[in-house]
Amino acid sequence: MDNPTVISILTLNNLPLLKQCLQSILDNTMGRFRVCVLDQGTTDGTQGFLASLGDGIDVVRVPENVGFVAGNNLIMERYPGHDVL
């Protein structure tokens, strides 16, 4: 398969940790990958931060915390045929 691997990140009101996570991925991950962040109704400035990143990060927004399994399922549905981690 020629699709890039998708790195799934779920977030809910922990902007400092999200920034650290994204920076670590960008600094330490090689190969073809796409980052997809599921924003679960954050209210701490995360939405503005993610918007400032432009098209480099795929953002999916849901209005509330849907949980780990359901959140990752949403990302996997968005990327059929990709390896998602």
Legacy VTK file of the C-alpha trace (Angstrom):
# vtk DataFile Version 3.0
C-alpha trace
ASCII
DATASET POLYDATA
POINTS 85 float
0.000 0.000 0.000
1.225 3.480 -0.817
-0.842 5.326 1.791
1.015 7.097 4.585
0.639 5.831 8.128
-1.805 7.925 10.156
-0.842 8.898 13.690
-4.025 9.295 15.715
-4.047 11.729 18.652
-7.096 12.328 20.807
-7.186 15.493 22.873
-9.399 17.121 25.480
-8.242 20.291 27.267
-4.533 19.638 27.672
-2.910 22.043 25.216
0.620 21.901 26.720
0.698 18.100 26.416
-0.689 18.227 22.866
2.026 20.717 21.836
4.710 18.487 23.373
3.271 15.402 21.663
3.126 17.018 18.227
6.635 18.446 18.545
7.996 15.053 19.556
6.343 13.394 16.549
7.710 16.000 14.149
11.201 15.798 15.669
11.462 12.013 15.911
9.290 10.359 13.260
10.669 9.426 9.860
8.929 8.109 6.798
5.580 8.971 5.328
2.989 9.803 7.941
-0.025 11.980 8.522
-1.090 13.274 11.933
-4.806 13.391 12.694
-5.939 15.073 15.913
-9.424 14.393 17.252
-10.478 17.467 19.223
-13.149 16.323 21.667
-14.832 19.617 22.504
-11.798 21.416 23.921
-12.227 24.821 25.569
-8.593 25.658 26.422
-7.265 27.256 23.225
-6.552 23.981 21.456
-8.824 24.851 18.530
-6.923 28.071 17.813
-3.576 26.327 18.115
-4.608 23.567 15.721
-5.967 26.127 13.243
-2.604 27.922 13.323
-0.875 24.757 12.065
-2.623 24.961 8.698
-2.855 21.875 6.534
0.073 20.104 8.208
-2.230 18.422 10.717
-5.629 16.922 9.965
-8.137 17.975 12.611
-11.435 16.263 13.333
-13.723 18.034 15.793
-16.492 16.474 17.808
-18.537 18.433 20.362
-17.865 16.162 23.338
-15.580 13.474 24.728
-16.437 10.323 22.811
-13.771 8.217 24.500
-10.645 6.448 23.314
-12.140 3.600 21.297
-14.904 5.605 19.594
-12.464 8.447 18.892
-9.955 6.183 17.213
-12.755 4.493 15.278
-13.734 7.916 13.881
-10.185 8.450 12.654
-9.968 4.952 11.162
-13.246 5.566 9.309
-11.739 8.780 7.914
-8.671 6.906 6.634
-9.805 3.590 5.127
-6.901 1.650 3.669
-4.324 3.350 5.917
-2.417 1.929 8.843
-3.513 3.934 11.888
-1.530 4.063 15.082
LINES 1 86
85 0 1 2 3 4 5 6 7 8 9 10 11 12 13 14 15 16 17 18 19 20 21 22 23 24 25 26 27 28 29 30 31 32 33 34 35 36 37 38 39 40 41 42 43 44 45 46 47 48 49 50 51 52 53 54 55 56 57 58 59 60 61 62 63 64 65 66 67 68 69 70 71 72 73 74 75 76 77 78 79 80 81 82 83 84
